[in-house]
Amino acid sequence: MQKYLKFLNFRLDIVVKDVCGLTGLKIALRQAANAIGNLKDTHLSDFFRRVAFRKGRQAVISATARKLAVIIWTMVTKKVQYSPPTEYLFLDQKRKLKMTTRIKKNIAKFAIDPEGIGFCKQMIMKEITLR
């Protein structure tokens, strides 16, 4: 596939926007995306299930095929190995993380003694050891 893309000398915007112009590549990417949907524990199958819940299987196959095209194109042009993301933070996790950092900043900003607001010493010691 690398030789095929190199031979045709495509730019990223052409491959991403017009995958349907290359019928063989389109079919291969869509079949790979469909196979990813049948896998159990990979980050792409998690993406597949999240989007399939909202949009339906046909739409998610196209979205995953596009994601695969971008991944392949990045690997070919930048000559780097693919390193899948190890962890995704979902909306509620992001919200909790932002809230805790905001509370910590406010405690430092107003020079509040953590013992004065009811934090136990174990939590303070745990926070110090985590840093």
N, C-alpha and C positions, 0 to 999 in steps of 0.2 A: 504494500500500500504506500509505503514511503517513496518507493521509486515511481509509483503511479502519480502521486501528488507532485513530486519533484519534476517529473517529465512534463507534466502539464503546466508547471510553473504558476500555480494559483496563488492569489493573495488571500489573506484571512477573510476579508469581507465577502469575497466571492464564494469561498467554501461554506461559510456560515449561512449567508443569505440564500445561496442558490444550490443547496445540496441536491434539490430535486432535479437540477440540470444534469447531474451525473447519475443516471438511472441505476447502474450497478452499485455505485457507492451508496446511494440512497437506500436501496434494498438491503445491503449488507449492514448498514448502520441501524436500520429499523429492526432487522432480525436480531442484531446484538442487543438492542434496547429491549426487545421482547424477552430475550433470554435473561437479561438482567432482572426483569420483573418477576421471573420465576425463582431467582436466588433468594436466600434467606437473610444472611447477616453481612451485608456489605453496605458501604455508605451510598452507593448508587441505587441499590435496591430499597434503601430507606427513603431516598429521594423519590423513587418510583412510586412507592406506596403513599407517601404524603401527597403527591400531586394527583395520583389516581383517585384518591378519596374525594378530591374537590372537582377534578376535571373529567375523569373517565379514562379508560384504558387507551383509546386511540390517541387522545391528546397527549397523554404522558409518554407514549411510545415516541411521538414526534419530539417532545421536549428532551427526552433522554437521548435520542439519536443526535439532536443538536449538541447536547452536552458532550457526548462522545466525540463528535466532530471537532469541537473546540479543544478537547483534551488531546486528541490525536494531532491536530494542527499545532498546538503549543509544543508538544513533544518533538515534532518534526522540525519546526522552524528554530526553536531555541536549543535543540539537541540536549534535552534534559530528561531524566527518568521521571515517570509519573509517581508522585507521592500523594496518596489519598489522604484527605483530612481525617484526623483520628477522632475528633470530637466536634459535634455541633451543639451550640447552645440554642435552645428554643426560647420563645418569647418570654415565658414565665421565668426561666432561668436567667435571662439577660436582665429582666426587670429586678429580680432579687439581687443580682450582682451589682447593678447600678445603685440600688437603694442602700446596700451595705457600704459601698464606697462613699456615697453621699453622707451617710450618718457618720462614718469615720472622719471625713473631712470637716464636718460641722463640729464634732467633738474636739478635733485639733484646733479648729479656727476659734472656738469660744473658750478654749483652755478648760474644758470641763473635766473634772476628776471622774473617771469611770466608776469608782466606788461610790461616789456621791449620787449617781443616777441608778444604782442598783445592779451593776454588773458584778458578778462574783469573781473572786480572785482566780479561779480555775480558767475562766474564759479569757481573762487578761493574760495569764501565763501561756495559754494555748496560742493566743494571737502573737505573742512575743516570739514563741518558738517557731511559728510558721514563717516569720520574716526571715 
